[in-house]
Amino acid sequence: MVKLLLFIKHNLKFLWALVEFINSRLFILFHEKKVLASLHDIIDNYSHPFTVRILNSNDTQLVKQLMENQNPERLKYFRPHGFDEASIRKALKNRALITMGVFEGNRLVGYFFLRCFWNKKCFVGRLVDQNFEGKGIGKLMNKIMYSTAWASKFRCFSTISRKNLLVMKAHANNPFMMIRKELPNDYLFVEFLPPDKPILN
């Protein structure tokens, strides 16, 4: 199923657009309220030095600027959507793609998302501004993504390239990650499993 969805996403754009449209409507109908309630509760009750909030289409330029400020090599394996203005705006309007930002003041320094599916599965992804590495932003984003998925009773997945050494290193000691499947082109299909107790404390 994963291979099929990835093939459609990367090769049959018109069909992927239809999949996203139908999925978005079903997600909004059955799950959106609970997922957003879990997300807001987690953000509001976790102490950290940064501001975290859900993004919307008004944040298009902030996201575009963040992507433009990164070394192109850094974005090689991070392509949840196009990074032109129209593509970013469309992504931020997609209610089944819950996009979030980490801010230092007014500066967007982290971008992450939950791509939710109506069958209670979600995919996660994140990017930390290259000038803000080592400040715990990636760990913060992971906690929010995983905890939101688990609190909403969603299974939490991602695809990771073995060639993406930065991400492979970041997940080397991730106690929640389990490799589910080997995918073509050196990609791994992984699941983040909930612990016996909440990850946030």
VENVENVEN-V866805 format. One record per backbone hydrogen bond with DSSP energy under -1.0 kcal/mol. NH is the residue of the N-H (numbers start at 1). CO is the residue of the C=O. If there is no record, write none. Layout:
BEGIN
((NH | CO) (NH | CO))
END
This chain:
BEGIN
((5 | 1) (6 | 2) (7 | 3) (8 | 4) (9 | 5) (10 | 6) (11 | 7) (12 | 8) (16 | 12) (17 | 13) (18 | 14) (19 | 15) (20 | 16) (21 | 17) (22 | 18) (23 | 19) (24 | 20) (25 | 21) (26 | 22) (27 | 23) (28 | 24) (29 | 25) (30 | 26) (31 | 27) (32 | 27) (35 | 31) (36 | 32) (37 | 33) (38 | 34) (39 | 35) (40 | 36) (41 | 37) (42 | 38) (43 | 39) (44 | 40) (45 | 41) (51 | 103) (53 | 101) (55 | 99) (59 | 56) (60 | 57) (63 | 59) (64 | 60) (65 | 61) (66 | 62) (67 | 63) (68 | 64) (69 | 65) (70 | 67) (74 | 71) (88 | 84) (89 | 85) (90 | 86) (91 | 87) (92 | 88) (97 | 94) (98 | 114) (100 | 112) (101 | 53) (102 | 110) (103 | 51) (104 | 107) (107 | 104) (109 | 102) (110 | 102) (111 | 127) (112 | 100) (113 | 125) (114 | 98) (115 | 123) (116 | 96) (116 | 114) (117 | 121) (120 | 117) (122 | 155) (123 | 115) (124 | 157) (125 | 113) (127 | 111) (129 | 109) (132 | 129) (140 | 136) (141 | 137) (142 | 138) (143 | 139) (144 | 140) (145 | 141) (146 | 142) (147 | 143) (148 | 144) (149 | 145) (150 | 146) (151 | 147) (152 | 148) (153 | 150) (154 | 149) (155 | 120) (157 | 122) (158 | 190) (160 | 188) (162 | 186) (164 | 161) (165 | 163) (168 | 164) (169 | 165) (170 | 166) (171 | 167) (174 | 171) (177 | 174) (178 | 191) (180 | 189) (181 | 189) (183 | 187) (188 | 160) (189 | 181) (190 | 158) (191 | 178) (192 | 156) (193 | 176))
END
